[in-house]
Amino acid sequence: MAKIAPLSGFPEWLPSGRIVEQHMIDVLRSTFELHGFSGIETRAVEPVERLLSKGETSKEIYLLRRLQDQGADSELGLHFDLTVPLSRYVLENAGHLDFPFRRYQIQKVWRGERPQDGRFREFLQADVDVVGQDTLAFHHEIELPLVMVDALSKLPIPRVKILASNRKVAQGFYQAIGLEDVEETLRILDKLDKVGPKVVAEMLGEIGASEDQARLALELAGIRGDDAGVADRVLALGCRSELLDEGLEELVALLEGANDLIPGSVSADLKIARGLDYYTGSVYESVLEGHEDLGSVCSGGRYDSLVSDGKKTYPGVGLSIGVSRILARVIGRELVTPTRKVPTAVLVAVNDEGERRHAEKTAQQLRGRGVAAEVSPNSAKFGKQIRYADRRGIPFVWFSTDDGEQVKDIRSGEQVVADAAQWVPPASDLTPELRGSDE
Amino acid sequence: MAKIAPLSGFPEWLPSGRIVEQHMIDVLRSTFELHGFSGIETRAVEPVERLLSKGETSKEIYLLRRLQDQGADSELGLHFDLTVPLSRYVLENAGHLDFPFRRYQIQKVWRGERPQDGRFREFLQADVDVVGQDTLAFHHEIELPLVMVDALSKLPIPRVKILASNRKVAQGFYQAIGLEDVEETLRILDKLDKVGPKVVAEMLGEIGASEDQARLALELAGIRGDDAGVADRVLALGCRSELLDEGLEELVALLEGANDLIPGSVSADLKIARGLDYYTGSVYESVLEGHEDLGSVCSGGRYDSLVSDGKKTYPGVGLSIGVSRILARVIGRELVTPTRKVPTAVLVAVNDEGERRHAEKTAQQLRGRGVAAEVSPNSAKFGKQIRYADRRGIPFVWFSTDDGEQVKDIRSGEQVVADAAQWVPPASDLTPELRGSDE
């Protein structure tokens, strides 16, 4: 038997960490629903040829085989994101969906890559997308990042700011300055933060860019801002094209629209390229303030033709939150902790085993009114039963005494007469709550 | 590219079905927490040798390999239940857990078996277990099935009744009548419903049972009841052993304790054997009334030595609900449907694109007070915007008119002046609710 040991890249939490994770999932989900997104869940597997048809992650796919394979299955792999499954789900169910289809999806995904800080082999993603049939209005490119900002702002984590660019800006600009291989140029610019401007200039040279072209591409990548001034700075570089103008108009509309609805939510950062080649409009990354080393924790963009069945196309826009990446940081560094490790608010003490049934009925009454209660597993001395509660952070212990039913707040020591059909704990003790590290 | 088609054995729901599933998960989870169980989630994979060390499901395991394998990984497989991962989690984290450890876990599991009605390759299970360190009191064998009955009774599904037996009864009885191979006898009796008493008698004969022994084993398997009369009928068969007496005492304590706390919750049915050999005390199965053909939808039992690190043992008792099995039936036959397909309660209409920002701010105000709102994706004629809402079941449409802000209940046609900072829909329209087929 293998030694019991954690598997690198497959994070798991203790119950207290899971309370933080579950709270985060609940907040994301309820916010997505407030914005009118329907939850779906897709199977964990897709046919391998579908997984291989998009993106650059082929080497990271986990394939499945049955231990005793009868050879009849088409080859299946675990999904590595929630976008490929969404595409397939939309095509498979198009006749039953209403478009624009607003969906959110919070699920594990798997990638066989080398685990490192913030990168896992199994991790949780939370995606929202709006998918249209044949057309999708631009205003959704303003709407979707705001859904994420709204959701993330309700979590007890540092502030997340969305950084945006627009594929049309990059593509229009590169074409205007004569850089024809847009995809490769984007791929090189995507490495800017990692390798620096000098290496990027060299790499651009290798694909045929002149020094002037490389300089201009780097100048474009250096432009940031929160308003229409961004477009002015791009135009000041002296290049124009119809596509560039269209992209700048969209980028400014995004900045103005988003920051009017949620001030400070979105900034332009023209170095954002996004590796995947299916984006066609706005592209988004983000930073968790004070944790920039984690990389983007929420990314996505607009795609016009990710999904198509040959007759109809399904353009969309969406973003994905790297939930595990954020959690690993806030749980790992104890930036967020729950007020207790268990859901139980009240431990019902047992005087002796003959009175266990009475204690069970007390707990039943409390639960019937929404108060989480468990009965002491033993009828040891009260001190020991109180320690059982204390070790778990259970705030109240219930006693059946000769003077009637009583409940003790074991933090203050205060003990009062109580009726299981009426008593409730203070709202802040009803369920575990989360505390930030600064509280 | 492979044709888009559902994969047999990998169920997925449309958004309306997912509302039913999510509601069911929420009810299970909140009930488990009311009973003081901590939620955990384990990774989807375990080392293969750990998966193979328990039970009889070796041929059903899905193994993983990376598309470009660097050969360094120990072999991993997808978990086929939540008990093996629990064992490993308890051993791995024993130093950080408080015992008895009360945990629930609601997760997908995978089995490569042939799909059929109610049997899937990917399905959702909901487990609760209490795990002790070295010892675990018997009263948890009464407590755990009641947690499940409480949870299942809150779902809009037919009634679930727990059927129980006790390994000590079967084992003590078989030994008393001279049937030495208890495991094999249990395995044969487990087939009783499928093959009938005649075949079972023949199979018992093949492992050396006399006609009398086979008859007695079948008579034991035929005993059912809700009270101490069960023990009387077993004893009337004329065999005694210490183990049998102990088992009957536990069985009667279970029936009396459980039915006192929740009347009608648990019956004895001595034909229940459970295939897995690690059970040592109470064993549980269940029926969904009116859907007995589905087989057990909630099963489990007491185990003394499933989990051990050689020094300490971790006895436990737990049950598992086959969530997908129940859902496939109630969603598939539309026994339960949601009042609408989307979370949205209010569609905010857009007069023309120039007023979209105003509509976004109205939606923002509504959401801020917990009312799910989305803005119309277009500024088409109002009739078309109302149809957008109608098709999705969105009950209210919000208009900005020359006479001020107004909200229309599109079912009744009633339209009233409203303030986005104050208006709320009736509670029954706030979120989608579930309807049983008889409503």
Boltz contact constraints between the chains, C-beta under 6 A:
constraints:
  - contact:
      token1: [A, 2]
      token2: [B, 47]
      max_distance: 6.0
  - contact:
      token1: [A, 2]
      token2: [B, 49]
      max_distance: 6.0
  - contact:
      token1: [A, 4]
      token2: [B, 91]
      max_distance: 6.0
  - contact:
      token1: [A, 4]
      token2: [B, 92]
      max_distance: 6.0
  - contact:
      token1: [A, 10]
      token2: [B, 43]
      max_distance: 6.0
  - contact:
      token1: [A, 12]
      token2: [B, 42]
      max_distance: 6.0
  - contact:
      token1: [A, 12]
      token2: [B, 43]
      max_distance: 6.0
  - contact:
      token1: [A, 14]
      token2: [B, 96]
      max_distance: 6.0
  - contact:
      token1: [A, 15]
      token2: [B, 38]
      max_distance: 6.0
  - contact:
      token1: [A, 15]
      token2: [B, 40]
      max_distance: 6.0
  - contact:
      token1: [A, 18]
      token2: [B, 39]
      max_distance: 6.0
  - contact:
      token1: [A, 18]
      token2: [B, 40]
      max_distance: 6.0
  - contact:
      token1: [A, 22]
      token2: [B, 39]
      max_distance: 6.0
  - contact:
      token1: [A, 33]
      token2: [B, 343]
      max_distance: 6.0
  - contact:
      token1: [A, 33]
      token2: [B, 372]
      max_distance: 6.0
  - contact:
      token1: [A, 34]
      token2: [B, 367]
      max_distance: 6.0
  - contact:
      token1: [A, 34]
      token2: [B, 372]
      max_distance: 6.0
  - contact:
      token1: [A, 36]
      token2: [B, 344]
      max_distance: 6.0
  - contact:
      token1: [A, 36]
      token2: [B, 372]
      max_distance: 6.0
  - contact:
      token1: [A, 36]
      token2: [B, 374]
      max_distance: 6.0
  - contact:
      token1: [A, 38]
      token2: [B, 15]
      max_distance: 6.0
  - contact:
      token1: [A, 38]
      token2: [B, 342]
      max_distance: 6.0
  - contact:
      token1: [A, 39]
      token2: [B, 18]
      max_distance: 6.0
  - contact:
      token1: [A, 39]
      token2: [B, 22]
      max_distance: 6.0
  - contact:
      token1: [A, 40]
      token2: [B, 15]
      max_distance: 6.0
  - contact:
      token1: [A, 40]
      token2: [B, 18]
      max_distance: 6.0
  - contact:
      token1: [A, 42]
      token2: [B, 12]
      max_distance: 6.0
  - contact:
      token1: [A, 43]
      token2: [B, 10]
      max_distance: 6.0
  - contact:
      token1: [A, 43]
      token2: [B, 12]
      max_distance: 6.0
  - contact:
      token1: [A, 43]
      token2: [B, 122]
      max_distance: 6.0
  - contact:
      token1: [A, 47]
      token2: [B, 2]
      max_distance: 6.0
  - contact:
      token1: [A, 49]
      token2: [B, 2]
      max_distance: 6.0
  - contact:
      token1: [A, 59]
      token2: [B, 67]
      max_distance: 6.0
  - contact:
      token1: [A, 59]
      token2: [B, 68]
      max_distance: 6.0
  - contact:
      token1: [A, 61]
      token2: [B, 67]
      max_distance: 6.0
  - contact:
      token1: [A, 62]
      token2: [B, 64]
      max_distance: 6.0
  - contact:
      token1: [A, 62]
      token2: [B, 66]
      max_distance: 6.0
  - contact:
      token1: [A, 63]
      token2: [B, 65]
      max_distance: 6.0
  - contact:
      token1: [A, 63]
      token2: [B, 67]
      max_distance: 6.0
  - contact:
      token1: [A, 64]
      token2: [B, 62]
      max_distance: 6.0
  - contact:
      token1: [A, 65]
      token2: [B, 63]
      max_distance: 6.0
  - contact:
      token1: [A, 66]
      token2: [B, 62]
      max_distance: 6.0
  - contact:
      token1: [A, 66]
      token2: [B, 112]
      max_distance: 6.0
  - contact:
      token1: [A, 67]
      token2: [B, 59]
      max_distance: 6.0
  - contact:
      token1: [A, 67]
      token2: [B, 61]
      max_distance: 6.0
  - contact:
      token1: [A, 67]
      token2: [B, 63]
      max_distance: 6.0
  - contact:
      token1: [A, 68]
      token2: [B, 59]
      max_distance: 6.0
  - contact:
      token1: [A, 91]
      token2: [B, 4]
      max_distance: 6.0
  - contact:
      token1: [A, 92]
      token2: [B, 4]
      max_distance: 6.0
  - contact:
      token1: [A, 96]
      token2: [B, 14]
      max_distance: 6.0
  - contact:
      token1: [A, 98]
      token2: [B, 391]
      max_distance: 6.0
  - contact:
      token1: [A, 98]
      token2: [B, 392]
      max_distance: 6.0
  - contact:
      token1: [A, 100]
      token2: [B, 377]
      max_distance: 6.0
  - contact:
      token1: [A, 112]
      token2: [B, 66]
      max_distance: 6.0
  - contact:
      token1: [A, 122]
      token2: [B, 43]
      max_distance: 6.0
  - contact:
      token1: [A, 261]
      token2: [B, 360]
      max_distance: 6.0
  - contact:
      token1: [A, 342]
      token2: [B, 38]
      max_distance: 6.0
  - contact:
      token1: [A, 343]
      token2: [B, 33]
      max_distance: 6.0
  - contact:
      token1: [A, 344]
      token2: [B, 36]
      max_distance: 6.0
  - contact:
      token1: [A, 360]
      token2: [B, 261]
      max_distance: 6.0
  - contact:
      token1: [A, 367]
      token2: [B, 34]
      max_distance: 6.0
  - contact:
      token1: [A, 372]
      token2: [B, 33]
      max_distance: 6.0
  - contact:
      token1: [A, 372]
      token2: [B, 34]
      max_distance: 6.0
  - contact:
      token1: [A, 372]
      token2: [B, 36]
      max_distance: 6.0
  - contact:
      token1: [A, 374]
      token2: [B, 36]
      max_distance: 6.0
  - contact:
      token1: [A, 377]
      token2: [B, 100]
      max_distance: 6.0
  - contact:
      token1: [A, 391]
      token2: [B, 98]
      max_distance: 6.0
  - contact:
      token1: [A, 392]
      token2: [B, 98]
      max_distance: 6.0
